[in-house]
Amino acid sequence: MTRNSLFASLLSLLFSRPARPAPVIAPPETAAPRTAPAALPAIAWGAMVPEPFRRKTLAIAQRLEMNPDHLMAIMAFETGRSFDPATTNRAGSGATGLIQFMPATARALGTSTAELAGMSALEQLDYVEAYLAPYRGRIGDLASAYMAVLYPRAVDAPPDHVLFRKGSRAYKLNRGLDRRATGQITKADATARVAAMLEEGLAPGRVA
């Protein structure tokens, strides 16, 4: 090898770029199949409210050990089937919302009827649960569940227990529940219209 060719070889070794290895292409990651959310059980009046409201109501009812159909029927009755969190009592009691929170009840829960009226129905469900929580395990039947809302002292009372008598302010505010016009309202009387609301809510087109 001549002197010039040796020098050229050295230059070639110094300045030539080594061949790059071919890039390794990783196989595409296989995305985990998405599981569809579990179908919700059908409940009374479920067709009248959005899916998040149904889902939250079901969870609340489970925690409170009560029938979700009963909770939906009570809210339907108290709001005139609207499920509007701003519904107010037409008789002038000042009650507001999904279960007609009285002003004193709202204050005991750390809020007010004005604040409750400004909430979404989904937000107000938290206060429904907070209010009913002390009755957990005692509101498995419709009558007792409704008494927790209307007249808590009668939650454990028999069906013929008299709640209100004619002449009292409480009777005046709830006189529509005196279905037999006897001048008194029993636990069974008070529950009858809610039971009718439950039956209506389980009809085709309303249950979902």
C-alpha positions in Angstrom: 0.0 0.0 0.0 1.4 3.4 -1.0 1.7 6.2 1.5 -1.1 8.2 -0.1 -3.5 5.2 -0.1 -2.7 4.5 3.6 -3.5 8.1 4.5 -6.7 8.0 2.6 -7.8 4.9 4.5 -7.1 6.5 7.8 -9.1 9.6 6.9 -12.0 7.3 5.8 -12.0 5.6 9.2 -11.9 8.9 11.1 -14.6 10.8 9.3 -17.0 8.2 8.0 -20.3 7.8 9.9 -21.1 4.3 11.2 -24.2 2.8 9.7 -27.2 3.4 11.9 -29.1 0.3 12.9 -32.5 0.0 11.5 -35.1 1.3 13.9 -37.0 -1.2 15.9 -40.7 -0.7 15.4 -42.7 -1.9 18.3 -45.9 -3.6 17.6 -48.9 -1.4 18.1 -50.4 -1.6 21.6 -53.6 -3.4 21.8 -56.1 -1.2 23.6 -58.0 -2.9 26.3 -61.6 -3.3 25.3 -63.8 -0.8 26.9 -66.5 -2.4 29.1 -69.9 -0.9 28.8 -71.3 0.6 32.0 -73.6 -1.8 33.8 -77.2 -1.3 32.9 -79.2 0.3 35.7 -82.1 -1.5 37.2 -85.4 0.0 36.1 -87.1 2.2 38.8 -90.3 4.0 39.2 -90.4 7.4 37.4 -87.0 6.6 36.0 -88.0 7.8 32.5 -88.7 11.2 33.9 -85.1 11.9 35.1 -81.7 11.8 33.5 -79.4 8.7 33.9 -77.0 10.3 36.5 -80.0 11.1 38.7 -81.3 7.5 38.5 -77.8 6.2 39.3 -77.4 8.4 42.3 -80.8 7.6 43.6 -80.1 3.9 43.4 -76.9 4.3 45.3 -78.5 6.4 48.0 -81.4 4.0 48.4 -78.9 1.1 48.8 -77.0 3.0 51.5 -80.2 3.9 53.3 -81.6 0.4 53.1 -84.7 1.5 51.4 -86.5 0.7 48.2 -85.4 3.1 45.4 -89.0 2.9 43.9 -90.2 4.4 47.2 -87.7 7.2 47.2 -88.6 8.1 43.6 -92.3 8.0 44.4 -91.9 10.3 47.3 -89.9 12.8 45.3 -92.4 12.6 42.5 -95.2 13.3 44.9 -93.5 16.1 46.7 -92.6 17.9 43.4 -95.8 17.2 41.5 -94.0 14.8 39.2 -91.5 17.4 38.1 -88.4 16.4 40.1 -87.7 20.2 40.2 -85.4 21.0 43.1 -86.9 24.5 43.3 -90.5 23.3 43.8 -92.2 25.2 46.7 -95.1 24.2 48.8 -98.3 25.7 47.5 -100.0 25.8 50.9 -97.4 28.3 52.1 -95.4 26.3 54.5 -92.1 27.5 53.0 -91.0 24.0 52.2 -88.8 23.6 49.1 -87.2 20.9 47.0 -87.3 17.2 46.1 -88.6 16.2 49.5 -90.0 19.6 50.5 -87.4 20.7 53.0 -88.8 23.0 55.7 -86.7 26.1 56.4 -85.7 24.8 59.9 -84.7 21.5 58.4 -82.6 23.2 55.7 -80.8 25.2 58.5 -80.2 22.0 60.4 -78.5 20.6 57.3 -76.2 23.6 57.0 -78.1 25.2 54.2 -81.2 27.2 53.4 -84.3 26.7 51.3 -83.0 29.5 49.0 -79.7 27.6 48.5 -81.5 24.3 48.0 -83.7 25.9 45.3 -80.6 27.1 43.5 -79.1 23.6 43.3 -79.4 21.1 40.5 -81.5 18.1 41.3 -78.3 16.0 41.3 -76.7 18.3 43.9 -79.8 18.4 46.1 -79.9 14.6 46.3 -76.9 14.9 48.7 -79.2 16.7 51.1 -82.0 14.2 50.6 -79.6 11.5 51.7 -78.2 13.6 54.6 -81.8 14.2 55.8 -82.9 10.5 55.6 -79.6 9.1 57.0 -80.8 9.0 60.6 -83.7 6.7 59.6 -81.5 4.2 57.9 -82.8 0.7 58.5 -86.2 1.9 59.5 -87.7 3.0 56.2 -87.9 -0.2 54.3 -91.6 0.1 53.6 -93.3 3.0 51.8 -95.4 4.3 54.7 -92.4 4.6 57.0 -90.2 6.1 54.3 -92.8 8.8 53.7 -93.3 9.4 57.4 -89.5 10.2 57.6 -90.3 13.1 55.2 -93.7 14.2 56.4 -93.9 13.3 60.1 -90.8 11.6 61.5 -92.4 10.8 64.8 -94.6 8.3 63.0 -91.9 6.3 61.2 -92.4 3.4 63.5 -96.1 4.0 64.2 -98.9 1.7 63.1 -101.0 2.5 60.0 -103.9 3.9 62.0 -101.8 6.3 63.9 -103.3 9.8 63.7 -100.9 12.5 62.5 -103.0 15.6 62.3 -106.5 16.6 63.4 -108.8 19.2 62.0 -108.3 22.6 63.5 -104.5 22.4 63.7 -102.2 24.2 61.3 -100.6 21.0 60.3 -104.0 19.6 59.3 -104.7 22.7 57.3 -101.4 22.4 55.4 -102.0 18.7 54.7 -105.8 18.6 54.4 -105.5 17.1 50.9 -104.3 13.9 52.5 -107.6 13.5 54.4 -109.0 11.2 51.6 -112.0 10.1 53.6 -112.9 13.6 54.9 -112.9 12.3 58.5 -111.3 15.4 60.0 -108.1 13.5 60.8 -105.2 12.2 58.8 -103.7 8.8 59.7 -100.4 7.3 58.6 -102.3 5.2 56.1 -104.2 8.2 54.8 -101.0 10.1 54.3 -99.4 7.3 52.5 -102.3 6.4 50.1 -101.5 9.2 47.6 -97.8 8.4 47.6 -98.7 4.7 47.0 -100.8 5.9 44.0 -97.9 7.9 42.8 -95.7 4.8 43.1 -98.1 2.8 41.0 -98.3 5.5 38.4 -94.5 5.7 38.3 -94.2 2.0 37.6 -96.5 2.2 34.5 -95.0 1.8 31.0 -93.5 5.0 29.8 -92.6 6.2 33.2 -90.5 3.3 34.6 -86.9 3.1 33.3 
